[in-house]
Amino acid sequence: WVGIALSLAALAILAAESEAAIDCGYVTNALYPCYTYVFTGGTPPADCCNSVRDLKRRAANTADLRTVCSCLQQLAGQASGSMLSNAEKLPGKCGVAIGFPISTATNC
């Protein structure tokens, strides 16, 4: 019984960890409040900066940071020049250090 209980406990922990992992869908949805800023520039709205801060907070481990970086890199590849420029400035305008530049050339 002890072995079964430990196995079930380990599976529950692994399931909880996998649910907490960040994926590109999460990153895209989290940054939805920033799309207007990325398209038009100017000052990012407060809800955008809150989302950037929350995404940084949730990406608490190396694997999640790499995922966020890769997702942003993919999104950057779909952006025009001015949109990419706005996206690159977003973390700084929100006062958030994400640890890597938003660029198609970033080595995640």
Disulfide bonds with the S-S distance in Angstrom:
Cys24-Cys71 2.00
Cys34-Cys48 2.12
Cys49-Cys94 2.08
Cys69-Cys108 2.01
